[in-house]
Amino acid sequence: MADRYQQFTKTPLGKFVVPKLGLPNPATLRRYRPGQPALEGPALLGAAPGGRLEKTVRAQLTEAGIEVISAPADRHAALVFDATGVKDPGQLREVYRFFHPVIRKVGSSGRVVVLGTPPELAEGRERIAQRALEGFVRSVGKELKRGATAQLVYVAEGAEDAAESTLRFLLSAKSAFVDGQVVRVGTHAKTAPTPENWEKPLDGKVALVTGASRGIGEAIAETLARDGAHVVALDIPAQGGDLSTVANRIGGSALQLDITAADAPAKLAEYLTSRHGGVDVVVHNAGITRDKTLGNMTEGGWDSVIAVNLAAQLAVNDKLLGDKILRENGRVIGVSSIAGIAGNVGQTNYATSKAGVIGMVNVGAPQLAEYGGTINAVAPGFIETKMTAAVPLFIREAGRRLSSLGQGGLPVDVAETIAWYANPASAAVNGNLVRVCGQALLGA
Ligand code: NAD
């Protein structure tokens, strides 16, 4: 599973050879440890004239223990720019003026965050200017070095207070492998509760994680438990041993169930109601691949992938929402894939199912908003798991290197993104698809 090339770049020989030959030199990404400071250095905050977010953001960042400065320093852990005042393409120059003098002064694993107004909620020239920010941020993501990342956060008018969980996530080491992404806050709901303890935002909550016995699901279960949730870890009976090990380690419970079984939604509903009186967070992580090019694919290979990766999830959602087992301010979280965005040879079934997960989020967002909850999805890129370790060497190397961060992500990177969606303070984050892919070129 190890990225041997990246390990080599850190050896004395690697340090000598890699720059001489102009080879890729992936940075060691800063990752979250409990108790770690939000940022290792100051955040430079600026705004285009007339920006509506700067004041709130200054207060939120200060509250998070971040040193916010208004004049450039020698090094910045983050650059944050409120571009909501940009109402005309001509005013995009304000974005250039803020970033141009300081972009080379972003520290290792530094953060660039641009804040804007969702283009679809603006009109005419403002809409054009706000849409233009996407091209800026995605390019900055590609230019930044040493593990630094760039994101665009569109905050709807009136939702200024509801963006705090998103800012905390994107500025922190929790978003290590999220790069070049666009997040929308407040397009369905404009308010969000503030957790009493940002280190344990899921205290008292119950979270269901499917496919939790290993890989990414195991990391999700661990991360939600770290954040205070009681985790119901679900997997197929054949994975029962590993499942109990995970559940015991995190103080959760193990539920052996095949989610494609006809009676699975009813059994799950009964389990959650009788043991916990409901559920707050549902993470649809269980997924399978049955790769074959379309001409060689059997009907069974097609059906089984659609069943696990999409149909079972829809059936579970219908039951948990229909019977109001998902509690108020509840969360439904899907796991898509960049294959669902870009497509992939030998994966027509898988890519169809994963694009369907994006459809599930699109259709579900207004429904969940009405219900009093949210639905979002992550789209992992190349993540270092047993699944990707089995990929042929050259394809594996391409998967790692053809991205802005030049390496694969870790299961915990996907888990941290899910934990941000799960946070009660993310009540205004609905209908999003965020790639956890180190800004992979695939499908970009
Ligand atoms: P994995 O195969 O290690 O884990 C998937 C888990 O789902 C397994 O424990 C499996 O037993 C369980 N599962 C399968 N069918 C089930 C069923 N019918 N009922 C209940 N549980 C079932 O895979 P992973 O790499 O950890 O991937 C987790 C998710 O992330 C999947 O949805 C996958 O498609 C997605 N994903 C992974 C990557 C990657 O790089 N590893 C990239 C993009 C997306």
Boltz pocket constraint, residues with backbone or C-beta under 6 A from the ligand:
constraints:
  - pocket:
      binder: B
      contacts: [[A, 210], [A, 211], [A, 212], [A, 213], [A, 214], [A, 215], [A, 216], [A, 217], [A, 234], [A, 235], [A, 236], [A, 239], [A, 257], [A, 258], [A, 259], [A, 260], [A, 284], [A, 285], [A, 286], [A, 287], [A, 288], [A, 308], [A, 335], [A, 336], [A, 337], [A, 338], [A, 379], [A, 380], [A, 381], [A, 382], [A, 383], [A, 384], [A, 385], [A, 386], [A, 387], [A, 388]]
      max_distance: 6.0
